[in-house]
């Protein structure tokens, strides 16, 4: 296949050379045709180069299968069956289990050599199908052994052509793995990186304040080559130069590269495989579904994890990735419960109207927006247990022959009812909790009022404070305060 391709390209070059020499002074339309032929040549060359890489990958897979068959045949000729653990080195594990990274394969059996292996980073039996990767098992450092390399279609040197506009040469990088599997591999690994190699002559990356080359990350974001000056930018430099640019951040993988040849120089790019090594650090005691996932759990269900102060219960949905919605829910915590509810309101002016909700002038706090301070009515947003507290001062003008104040905390749900009351004198046969009476006095007199109650309310129930006054009123001046909060919501 390689020889056939070389012959095809050579023939094309001969035709192109003849066209160029014969039409040196050709009319503009013929010159345009020659330029079009050059463009077609670059496109055809890139297409065949990508095909070669694809075919080489398939050849490696076939060679692995042939090696397996030869090994089985040799064992059969010896007259015994091979052990299950050694039937296929590419299974690299327990029966019917596919490990997630080359690092895990190496840990499972350090004797495995470098080569092509099947792995399943997002978990066996869930998500996307397994991917075929190259595992580098030999290395001096133990944490580098078992490096995973994901192949793609732009690993060989490729010519950028002669286009002159910034970034006009654009090539997408197509990986032999799904985006989900690549993302899972990066999350499982300690460190991942890629290199962009560029062999150049008078083909600048940046020149005169203009960026002529850049690359795109997994989200399509543009990244320039650090805006640094290189030998590629020195137009007087005539020899070739190799630039190696390392990408090692969370934006991996590289998804597209852009170059330009504004000064008719020479440029060839090469993008390395995505390489990931090591195992992401996890706590001995898992703190989240992500820790459990990194440890190898892949069955959806309820788990116990270590919280800030105590063990907590979480629901893990492992058919999703850690950065996807609903991957983790904390049972009984903010992921499940609704918003908090608590309030405190004040009244500044005196009030003496009978049996209507007391309106308030100022919200000290109103989290959840359950109370309407202008109407004085609290509406329970959720079914649950609530606590309410009212504090005020009754005002008795002097010389009035005494007076009475009756305070009621009302709740209106299915039926309207009085929850609690406070009295300063006996009235309407209500129980006297406390009383304060002045007769024939010319002094103004004040007496505190407090009402507290714990209530179970249904969503939509309403609560408010009201009074009955006799020769008295409710004193203002910020001394009238109504507060409440949700103690426990019923789920």
Secondary structure as GFF3:
##gff-version 3
##sequence-region A 1 491
A	DSSP	alpha_helix	2	22	.	.	.	ID=ss1
A	DSSP	alpha_helix	28	77	.	.	.	ID=ss2
A	DSSP	three_ten_helix	84	86	.	.	.	ID=ss3
A	DSSP	three_ten_helix	89	91	.	.	.	ID=ss4
A	DSSP	alpha_helix	102	108	.	.	.	ID=ss5
A	DSSP	beta_strand	115	119	.	.	.	ID=ss6
A	DSSP	beta_strand	131	136	.	.	.	ID=ss7
A	DSSP	beta_strand	147	150	.	.	.	ID=ss8
A	DSSP	beta_strand	158	159	.	.	.	ID=ss9
A	DSSP	beta_strand	169	172	.	.	.	ID=ss10
A	DSSP	alpha_helix	179	188	.	.	.	ID=ss11
A	DSSP	beta_strand	191	201	.	.	.	ID=ss12
A	DSSP	beta_strand	206	207	.	.	.	ID=ss13
A	DSSP	beta_strand	210	211	.	.	.	ID=ss14
A	DSSP	beta_strand	214	216	.	.	.	ID=ss15
A	DSSP	beta_strand	222	224	.	.	.	ID=ss16
A	DSSP	three_ten_helix	231	233	.	.	.	ID=ss17
A	DSSP	beta_strand	241	247	.	.	.	ID=ss18
A	DSSP	beta_strand	256	259	.	.	.	ID=ss19
A	DSSP	beta_strand	266	271	.	.	.	ID=ss20
A	DSSP	beta_strand	274	277	.	.	.	ID=ss21
A	DSSP	alpha_helix	289	295	.	.	.	ID=ss22
A	DSSP	beta_strand	301	306	.	.	.	ID=ss23
A	DSSP	beta_strand	311	316	.	.	.	ID=ss24
A	DSSP	beta_strand	328	330	.	.	.	ID=ss25
A	DSSP	beta_strand	342	347	.	.	.	ID=ss26
A	DSSP	beta_strand	362	367	.	.	.	ID=ss27
A	DSSP	beta_strand	371	372	.	.	.	ID=ss28
A	DSSP	beta_strand	377	379	.	.	.	ID=ss29
A	DSSP	beta_strand	384	396	.	.	.	ID=ss30
A	DSSP	beta_strand	404	412	.	.	.	ID=ss31
A	DSSP	beta_strand	416	423	.	.	.	ID=ss32
A	DSSP	beta_strand	445	457	.	.	.	ID=ss33
A	DSSP	beta_strand	462	470	.	.	.	ID=ss34
A	DSSP	beta_strand	473	475	.	.	.	ID=ss35
A	DSSP	beta_strand	480	489	.	.	.	ID=ss36
###
